[in-house]
Amino acid sequence: MARPTIKAFLTDRFASEWKLLAETEAFISNTPDFPQYEALFKDWRARLHRGSGVDEDLVSIRSEIVALRRELRLRGYDLSLGLQRLVVDGFRNDDSLAQGFRRVVLCFCGPEVFWKTGSGNHVTLADELLSALASRRLLRDPEVHYLWFLRSAQGLILSGSATEPADCFRRLEARARANPLKLLSSLRELA
């Protein structure tokens, strides 16, 4: 679970109300939760437009937006990833190393996502990851994916490897479509 950071606190503390609203709305619009917040964003925009200039109104709006951002962070979202994209893009082979792709094995254990990268083949990486998870007693109903990844400033590309069964890859695509920012948040350290 993501913990609020000092950087997140400072961003929330010193950003304008309009900037916080725009960033938060842009982020949530890329999640399946957007419909439940749409009216709230509309209300905040209307209140800011009315802009009576009363400090109490701005403080109230700001505190509501910051509270939502805190709630989202506690639910595992990393709001700094709002402009990043997750792309799940077909299958690749070892030739993708020349394009900058690297091997990764993902393991979903309930709501948690664990991963392992390295120079070994996908099967070796998976064995190491599963062994480490088992020894830490974290291996619960594992869903394992053998992938290639490429990280850029725009986001993360995940592609299946020859070891990844097609039906498993379709499950990963469905996860990514359902909530791409949640998956990106879980993989934010993958580089």
Buried (B, 14 or more C-beta within 10 A) or exposed (E): EBEEEEEBEEBBEEBEBEEBBBBBBEBBBBBEBEEEBEEBBEEBBEBBEEEEEEEEBBEEBBEBBBEBBBEBBEEBBBBBBBEBBBBBEEBBEEEBEEEEBBBBBBBBBEEEBBBBBBEBBBEBBBBBBBEBBEEEEBBEEBBBBBBBBBBEEEBBBBBBBEBBEEEBBEEBBEBBEEBBBBBBBBBBEBE
